[in-house]
């Protein structure tokens, strides 16, 4: 809701609404990962989250909307603030990504999302938005020195180092692996 404060219009959102939405979306993602697509019903989410079914329906009319918004919450991943030193910035951004993967159920959520896009193609857009946001800073850092397929390959290699390790080995890469991945990439493009 908007209101006038000191001659200007501000947007005010009730913190209880924000807390309720976050609780429900967090619960939705957890139920989806633990119990699967069929378990995500308004009634079950309400019960697990501790809210009424009407509350869930007031915010999300369909299960697809609920699931979409639950995944889109993951877009709020932090990013490194660039310093201007390419090597340092890449290491810090990939490390920040690793931290996000480690502190959130991101690896599991991404596996579930990839599987769901086969059954629910409307989630393709959600996957694409998460990927775009997740890769954005790495692409921006590399764009002055790489273009086209080289930029694509380098971005996939650096982001993939974290994703592959977290998803296939069950733990994110260490600092030494991240630094080596960045150094190998920079050496390949003659920047190290």
N, C-alpha and C positions, 0 to 999 in steps of 0.2 A: 504494500500500500504506500502511496506517496503522500507527503505532507509538506507544508510550508514551514521553514525554519529560518528566521532572520532574512526574509525576502527571497529565499531560494527553495526550490523543491528538492526534498531528499527522499530516498527510498528507505522504508523501515520494514524490516521483516521480523516478526515475532520470534524470539529465540526458541520458544517452545515448539514452533512449527519446524524450524531448522533441525532441532534435536530429534523430533518425531520422524521427520523425513530421513535423516541420517541413520537413526536406529533401524527403520524399516528397510532401507536400502542395504545396510550392512548385513542385516538378517537375511535378506533375499539372496545376496551373494553367497553367504555361508550355507544356506539351505540348498541352493543350486549346486554348490561344490560337494556338499556332504550327501545330499539325498537325490539330486538329479532334477531334470526339467519338470517331471510330472508332480513333484512335491511342491513346486512353486504355484500355490493357489492363494488367493486373497485370504481365505480363511486360515490356512496353515501358517502363512507369513504373519498374520495378525496374532495368532496364538503364540508362536515362537517369540515374536518381538514384544509381546505384552500389550498390544493395542487391540482396539475393536476392528472387526472386519469393515465397518463403515468408515473408519479412519483411513484404512488402506485404500478403499474404493474412492474416497474423497480426493486422494492425491493421484491415484493411478486407475484409470477406467479399465485397462486391459492388462493381462499378464505380460504381454510383449512390452508395453510401456514400462512396467515395473522392472522387468529384466534389463531393458535398455538403460534406464536411469541408474540401476545398480552398477552396471559395467561402466557407465560414463563417469561415475564417481571416481573411478581409477585414473581418470585423466588429470586429476589434481596432483600428479607426481611433481615433486620439486625438481628444479633444474639448477645447475651451477651458473653463477654469474661470471661471464667471461672477463678475463684480465687482459687479453691481448697476446698472451703467449700460447701459441697453438698447442704445443705438447702438454703444458700444464692444464690448459682448458679442456682438452680431450680427456686426459686422465681424470680430472675432477668430474666431468660430466658423466663418463662411464662409471666412475665410482659412485656418483649420486644415483645413477640408475640401479646399480647393484644394491645400494642401501634401500632403495624403494622396493626392489624385488624381495629383499630380505625381511623388511619390516612389515610388508603387506602380503596378503596371499596372492600376489600378482602372478606368479608362475602357474599356480593351480587355476586361477581365474582365467588366464589366457588359454590354457589347455581346454577348459570347459567351453570358453567362447568359440574357439576354433571348431570344436565338435558340434556346437549348437548351430553354427552358420550353415552346416549341411542341412539340418532339419528346419531351420528358421532363417532363410536368406535375408530377412529384414534386419538381421543383426550384422550383416556384412558392413553396413555403414558404421556401426559402432566399432567393429574391429578396425576398420580403416582410420577412424578418428583417433583411436587409442594409439595405433602405430604411428600416425602422422605426428601426434603430439610427443610421443616417446622419442622419436628420431629427430625431431625438429632442430634441436641445438647442435647435435653432431653434424647434421647436414649444413647448418649455417656456418659452423666453424670450418668445415672442409670446402665449402663452396668457392671461396676465393682461390683455391689451389687445384680443385678438381671439378670436372664437369661430366655430364652424361653418365655413361655406364661406369666410369671410374668412381664418380661420386657415389653412385648406387652401391657398388661393390664395397667401397671403404666403409660406408654407413652400415651395411649389412654385416660386415666383418666385426666392426667394433661393438655394435649393439648385440650381434649374435654371440659374441664371446660371453656375454652375461646370460642371455637367454638359454643358450645351449648348456652352459654349466649348471644353471639353476634347474632347468627342466630335465636334462638327461643324466646329470650326476647328483642331483638332489641338494646341491649347495652352490652358492654363487662363487665366482672366481676370487682369488685373493688379490691383494694389491699388486703383487709381483706379476701376476698373469695379466692384469689390466694394463700395467705399464709396458709389459712386453708386447701386448697386442697393439697398443698405440705406437710404440717404437717401430715395430715391424711395418705398420701402415705408413708411418712417416718416412721410414727408410725407403720403402718401395716407391714413394713419390718424390724422393730426393730432398726431403725437408728435414732430415736428421743426420 
